[in-house]
Amino acid sequence: MHIPVVSAVGRGETLLSSFDAALHGCSVHNYNLLSLSSVIPPGASVAPSDGYADVADRHGHSLYVVKAESRSNEAGLGLAAGIGWYQWGDGRGVFVEHETTAPTAAVGGAEVRDLVCRSLSDLRCIRDVAFEERRVGMDVATATVKDRPTTVLVVAVYLAEGWG
């Protein structure tokens, strides 16, 4: 199983339409998202990707994801959202997701990266797994709100499922 991690920034006339624009940027805008918690199954590969391989005849299908998002319409505010992951020998592992608003996008991005590493360290400790920070995978999206509502979004995409 391959789990792509995709990120995007969306802007729109409303917070909701900026979120939809971010979904479009990740190529997951025509799905019903079902949020998962944080467990990566054995044998999985996880990697950042430029976009999810959307299939036209899946419009309206369910899409299982781990999701981090931050939205605002406050001009000048920095937004950050990120997903981190840690896997051990057989591919199993854990995801964590964090989001924040900050005085700048750079400050928010740094905060999210720190939170991701600290959370992954805690999660692996609970699972009694050795931890090497250099093995942490991460995708963080940042943006500064300008003159329109803005959303930063990161999704780890597991599976699309039809209504059968």
C-alpha positions as CSV (number, residue, x, y, z in Angstrom):
1,M,0.0,0.0,0.0
2,H,1.3,3.4,-1.0
3,I,0.1,6.5,1.0
4,P,0.9,9.8,-0.8
5,V,1.1,12.9,1.4
6,V,-0.1,16.0,-0.5
7,S,-0.2,19.7,0.5
8,A,-1.6,22.8,-1.0
9,V,-2.6,26.4,-0.3
10,G,-6.1,27.6,-1.3
11,R,-7.6,31.1,-1.5
12,G,-11.2,32.1,-2.0
13,E,-13.9,34.6,-1.3
14,T,-14.9,32.7,1.9
15,L,-13.1,30.4,4.3
16,L,-15.1,27.5,2.9
17,S,-14.2,28.2,-0.7
18,S,-10.5,28.7,0.3
19,F,-10.7,25.2,1.8
20,D,-12.2,23.8,-1.4
21,A,-9.4,25.5,-3.4
22,A,-6.8,23.8,-1.2
23,L,-8.7,20.5,-1.7
24,H,-8.4,21.1,-5.5
25,G,-4.7,21.8,-5.1
26,C,-4.3,18.4,-3.6
27,S,-6.6,16.8,-6.2
28,V,-9.1,15.5,-3.6
29,H,-11.8,18.1,-4.1
30,N,-14.4,15.7,-5.6
31,Y,-14.3,13.2,-2.7
32,N,-16.1,12.9,0.6
33,L,-13.2,12.9,3.1
34,L,-13.3,10.5,6.0
35,S,-10.7,11.4,8.6
36,L,-8.6,8.6,10.1
37,S,-6.6,8.8,13.3
38,S,-2.9,8.0,13.0
39,V,-2.0,4.4,12.4
40,I,0.0,3.3,9.3
41,P,-0.5,-0.4,8.5
42,P,2.4,-2.9,8.0
43,G,3.9,-2.9,4.5
44,A,2.9,0.7,3.7
45,S,5.1,3.2,2.0
46,V,4.6,6.9,2.7
47,A,6.0,9.7,0.7
48,P,5.3,13.3,-0.2
49,S,3.6,13.7,-3.6
50,D,2.7,16.6,-6.0
51,G,-0.9,15.5,-6.0
52,Y,-3.3,12.6,-5.5
53,A,-4.0,10.6,-8.7
54,D,-7.6,11.5,-9.0
55,V,-9.8,9.3,-11.2
56,A,-12.8,11.0,-12.9
57,D,-15.3,8.2,-12.3
58,R,-14.8,8.4,-8.5
59,H,-16.7,11.7,-8.1
60,G,-18.5,11.6,-4.7
61,H,-16.6,8.5,-3.5
62,S,-15.3,8.3,0.1
63,L,-11.6,9.0,0.5
64,Y,-9.9,7.9,3.7
65,V,-7.3,10.5,4.8
66,V,-5.3,11.9,7.7
67,K,-5.7,15.6,7.5
68,A,-4.2,18.8,8.9
69,E,-5.6,22.2,8.0
70,S,-5.5,25.8,9.1
71,R,-7.8,28.6,7.8
72,S,-8.1,32.3,8.3
73,N,-9.3,35.5,6.8
74,E,-7.2,37.8,9.0
75,A,-4.8,39.7,6.7
76,G,-1.1,39.3,7.7
77,L,-1.6,36.2,9.7
78,G,0.7,33.2,9.1
79,L,-0.8,29.8,8.7
80,A,0.8,26.4,9.0
81,A,-0.4,22.8,8.8
82,G,1.6,19.6,8.7
83,I,1.6,15.9,8.9
84,G,4.6,13.9,10.1
85,W,5.1,10.1,10.1
86,Y,7.4,7.6,11.6
87,Q,7.7,4.0,10.4
88,W,9.6,1.1,11.7
89,G,11.1,-2.0,10.0
90,D,8.0,-3.6,8.4
91,G,6.4,-0.3,7.3
92,R,3.9,0.0,10.1
93,G,4.0,3.4,11.9
94,V,2.1,6.4,13.0
95,F,1.0,9.8,11.6
96,V,0.6,13.0,13.6
97,E,-1.0,16.2,12.4
98,H,-0.6,19.7,13.7
99,E,-1.8,23.1,12.6
100,T,-1.4,26.7,13.9
101,T,-1.7,30.3,13.2
102,A,1.2,32.6,14.0
103,P,2.6,36.1,13.4
104,T,4.3,34.8,10.3
105,A,4.2,31.7,8.1
106,A,7.8,31.0,8.9
107,V,7.2,31.0,12.7
108,G,4.1,28.8,12.2
109,G,6.0,26.4,10.0
110,A,8.8,26.1,12.6
111,E,6.2,25.5,15.4
112,V,4.4,22.8,13.4
113,R,7.7,21.0,12.6
114,D,8.7,21.1,16.3
115,L,5.2,19.8,17.4
116,V,5.4,17.0,14.8
117,C,8.8,15.8,16.0
118,R,7.8,16.0,19.7
119,S,4.5,14.2,19.1
120,L,6.1,11.4,17.0
121,S,8.7,10.9,19.8
122,D,5.9,10.5,22.3
123,L,3.8,8.1,20.1
124,R,6.8,5.8,19.4
125,C,7.6,5.8,23.2
126,I,4.1,4.6,24.0
127,R,4.7,1.8,21.4
128,D,8.2,1.0,22.7
129,V,9.9,1.7,19.4
130,A,13.4,3.2,19.0
131,F,13.4,6.8,17.7
132,E,15.8,8.5,15.3
133,E,14.7,12.0,14.4
134,R,16.4,11.7,11.0
135,R,13.9,9.0,10.0
136,V,10.9,11.4,10.6
137,G,8.9,12.1,7.4
138,M,7.1,15.4,7.2
139,D,5.1,17.6,4.9
140,V,4.3,21.2,6.1
141,A,2.3,23.8,4.2
142,T,2.5,27.5,5.1
143,A,1.0,30.7,3.8
144,T,0.4,34.3,4.8
145,V,-3.1,35.5,4.6
146,K,-3.2,38.5,2.2
147,D,-6.4,40.0,0.9
148,R,-8.6,36.8,0.7
149,P,-9.5,34.0,3.1
150,T,-6.7,31.4,3.0
151,T,-6.4,27.7,3.9
152,V,-3.2,25.5,4.2
153,L,-3.9,21.8,3.9
154,V,-1.9,18.6,4.1
155,V,-3.5,15.2,3.5
156,A,-2.2,11.6,3.7
157,V,-4.4,9.6,1.3
158,Y,-5.2,6.0,2.1
159,L,-8.0,4.7,-0.1
160,A,-10.9,5.7,-2.3
161,E,-14.1,3.7,-1.9
162,G,-17.3,3.8,-3.9
163,W,-20.8,3.5,-2.7
164,G,-21.2,0.0,-4.3
